Amino acid sequence: MDSSLHRRVGHKPAPAVLVLPQRSRRRRRWDHVRRWALLLAGVPLLLLLLLPILALVVRTPPALLAHYLGSSGTVQAVGLSLGTSIAATLSVALLGTPLAHMLARRRFHGRRLLEALIDLPTVLPPAVAGLGLLMVFGRRGLLGSWLQSFGVEIAFTPLAVVLAQIFVAAPYYVKTASIGLTGVSVELEQAAGLDGAGPLQVFRHITLPLAWRSLIGGMALCWARALGEFGATIIFAGNYPGRTQTMPLAVYLGFEIELEQALTLAVILLAFSFGILFTIRALLRDEAE
């Protein structure tokens, strides 16, 4: 029956029905089963990551947290950790940005060796890092004996805490900043240079506004690593309350002496870490959008 006959009798053509082949339906069911299988396979690892965090929160009720937040040991450990980690992060940003810019813009012999040297602290055991720093800045170290002749002592001081944090945390900033600076258009920088802008002006007005999210993200990662540093600090700076005892060191000591204080400091570190991670995720999401 043709379309004109349909119009005359008042009938409308039946809508076309899309019939999925049997093979497509089987494939969709298999994809659904595979997705659930992968999720179930990952559940043990997710539980291993989640349960210790939940245990810390459950074992530290608000009343206990409020009680130990006001104790002198907690205040000293938190204040020292924040002060030294911020100092280390600012130092790394100041000294590491030129290095990151060079890695992002230059190709030279020995580049791979330099990158391996920068990445080395991320895989080096922290205790080895602390021992190496002690062999350099200790009383009988390569530079320590010379500095001591001028009355400068670094080992087992707050400055040693900062140096240990710089050593272990610097790679996180340099690598992240280098990746962000690589994404800045070289043509824009060259055009600004042709218009008479100097290198510092180009960096300030062109490079920095385009790469600031990566730089801030690198600083956040650097700060998080510095805040949680333990192994290099305890060997190079010691564990002296009010002088070199950071929050991770206080957690270690509190585990042996006063567990409730250790739990309080652990929850504080957990809150800082979560806040830093949330900030980095937000920055990366905004950059992607």
N, C-alpha and C positions, 0 to 999 in steps of 0.2 A: 504494500500500500504506500503510495507516494505521499509527499508532504501536502500537496493540494487536497488530497482526499482527507487527510487528517484534519485540515482546517475546516473542510466542509462538514464533517461529522462532529466537530468540537473536541476531538481527541488531541492530546499533546504527546509528542514522542517521549518514550520512556528514557529517563536519565541513564547515562552510561555508568556501568558498575565496574569499578576497578577490582579485578580479582588478582590477588597476590599469588604468585606461583607457590607450590608446596615447598619448594626448596628455600624460598625467601622466608617463609614462616619458620621453617626448621632452623634457619640461620639466626633469626631473631631470638628464638628460644635458647639456642646454644650460647649466644652472646650474653643473655640474661643469666644463664647458669654459670658461665665463666666469670662474670662480674662478681657474683655472690661467692664463688669459690675463691677468687683472689682476695676478697674482703675477709673471708673467714681465715684464710692463710695468714693474713696480716694481723689478726686479732691478738695472738700471743705477744708480738712485738709492741703493739699499741698498749696492751695491759702492762707490759714491763716498763714502758715510758710513763704511763699515767699513774699507776698505783703508788710509786714512791712520792710523787708530787701530792697526791691525795692524802697519803699517810702523814706527810709533814703538816699539811693544813689541818687535818683532823686532830693530830696530837698537840696542836698549838691553839687552844681556844683563845678568844679575844681577851679574857681576863688575864691569862698567863702572858699574852703578848703585851698587854698594857703594863703589867707589873715589871717585866724585864726591860721594856723600852726605856724606862726611867732610871735604870741602874747605871752606875758610873762605868762599869766595864763595857756595857753595850754602847753607851754614848761615845766613849773613847774609840771603840773599834769602828763604829759607823762613821764618826768624824774623820778618823785617820784614813779609812778606806775611800771615802768620798774625796777628801783633799788630795791624796796621792794619785788616785785614778784620774781625777780631772787634770791634775798637773801633768801626768804622763800622756793623757790624750791630747792636750794642747801642745805639748812638746812634739809629739809624733806628727800632728797636723802641720806644725810650723816647719819641721825638718823633713817630713816625708812628702809634702806636696811637690817640691821641686823634683824629687826623685821619681814620683809618680808621673809628673809631666814629662820628664825625660824618657821614661819607659813608654809613654803613650805616643810620643812624637819622633823619637830617634831610633834608628837602626844602626847598630854598631857591633864590632867584634867584642865578644865576651858578654853579650846581652843575656844569653841563656845561663851563663855562669852567675851573673848578677841576680837574675830572677831566682835561681836555685838558692843563692845565699839569702835572699830576702825571705823565701819560703821556709828556710831551714828551721827557724824557731817554732813553726807550727807542728813539726813532726819530731822535734828534739824533745826528749824527756825533760820536764821542768827542773828536775833535780840536777841534771847535767848542765842546764843553763845557769842555775845558781852557783854550781861549782866553778864554771867558767868565769862568771862575773867575780867570784871571790878570788880566783887566780889572777885577775887583772887589777881589781881595786882593793884587795885585801892588804894587810900590813906588809906582807912579803910578796905581793903581786907585782906584775909588770909595771904598773903605774902607781900602785898603792904606796910602795916604799918611797918613790920620788915625791908623791903628794904629801906624805907624812913629814918629810923634811921641811915642808912649808906650813905644817900644822893642820893640814886638811886630812880628815879621816872620813871615809865614805861607808865602809862596811859596818853593818849593824847600826845604821842610822836611818832616819826617815828618807834621806836621799837614796839610800840603797833600795828601799821599797820602790821608789819612783823608777830607778834604773832597771830593776827587775821587771816591773810592769811594762816599761818601754820595750825591753828586749822581747818579751813574749807577745806583746799586743801590736807592735808596729806593722807586721806583715798584713794584718787584717785591714788596716787603713790603706797602706800603699797599694795593695792589689785592687781593692774596691775603687779607690780614687783613680787608679790607672785605667781601669775599665771605663769609668765614667768620662774621663778626659779623652779617651780614644773616640768616644761618640761625638765629640764636638767637631764641627766642620772646620777643616784646615783652611778652606777657601775664605771663610768669614774672618779668621784670624789674619790671613794674608791681606785681605782687603782692608782691614783696619790698619795694618802696618803700612800699606801703600798710602793711606790717607794721613799718615804722619804720627800714628799712635806708637808709643814705645812698648816694649815687652810687658812692663808692669801694667800699663793702661789697657793693653789687649787682654791680659789675664783678668783684670778687674772688671772691665766693661763687656767683654765678649765671653771668655772662657768660663769664668766663675758663675755668671747667671745661668749658663746652659748646663753646667755640671754640678751645681750646688747640691742637688739631691744625692748624687753618688758620694760627694765629699761628706755630707752630713751622715749618710748611711755608714760610710767607712769609719767615721769618728764614733758612731754609736757602737759598732762592732768592736772597735778598739777599746772603748770604755768598758764594755761588758767583759771583755777578756781581761783587762787590767783589774777590774773590780773583783773578779773571781780567781786571780792569780794566787797560787799557794806554794808550789814546790820550790821555785827559784827564790821566792821571798824568804821562806823559812831557813834556807841555807845561807843566803847572802846577807839578809837583814836580821835574822833571828826572830824570836817570838816574845818580845818584851812588851807587856801591857802598858798602854799609854804612850809608847815610843815607836814600836815597829809592828805591833799586833793589829793586823787588819781583820776584817770580818771572817774570811776563811780560816785564818789562824786561830781566831777566837772560837770558831766552831770546833776546830780540832781539839783545842785545849778544853773547851766546855764539855765535849763528849766524854772526857776522862774525869772531869771534876764536877760539872754542873750541867746536866743534860738539858734542863729547861731553858737555860740561857743559850745553849747551842741551838736548840730548836727555834728560839726567837730570832736569832741571827740568820738561821737558814731560811726562815720564812721571809725575812727582809731581803735577803739576796734573791730569793725566788721572785718576789714582787718587782725588784729592780730588773731582773732578767726578762720577766714577762713584759714589763713596760718598754724596755729597749727593743725587744723583738716585735712588739706591736707597732712601735714607731717606725722601725725599718720596713715592715710589711706595708704600712700606710704610705710611706714615701715611694716605695717601689710600685705600688698600685697606682698612685697618682701619676708617676712618670710614665707608666704603661698606657694610661688613659690619655 
